[in-house]
Amino acid sequence: MKRRTVLLLLAVALLTALPLWLVHKPAPGGELFGGSDAQGQQAIVKLAPDYRPWFESLLTPPGKEIESLLFALQAALGAGIIGYWLGVSVTREKFRRAAEKDRHAP
């Protein structure tokens, strides 16, 4: 391989491994990737300890894994809908231009 290719592969490997190596371990009982939901709840408890939610969730997933699955499913469905809309829009525009070109052709 060329030297440049080797250097690029090494850079990619370092950029991938270095953040994983430098991540600080959470305190016992803490989560490594807690997210903003937990931080928001902690802030509410600290700022307004007597706060009561306006409503309860209709469906409470039985575990964190199911919650993550539902979130990923929601993201995938949204991306599919947006991708379908983009594909239809591009194809519609392509057909419109082709029809316009055929109309103006001698």
Protein Blocks (a to p, Z undefined) as FASTA:
>chain_A
ZZklmmmmmmmmmmmmmmmmmpccddehiafblojmlmmmmmmmmmmmmbccfbdcfbdc
fbfklmmmmmmmmmmmmmmmmmmmmmmmmmmmmmmmmmmmmmmpZZ
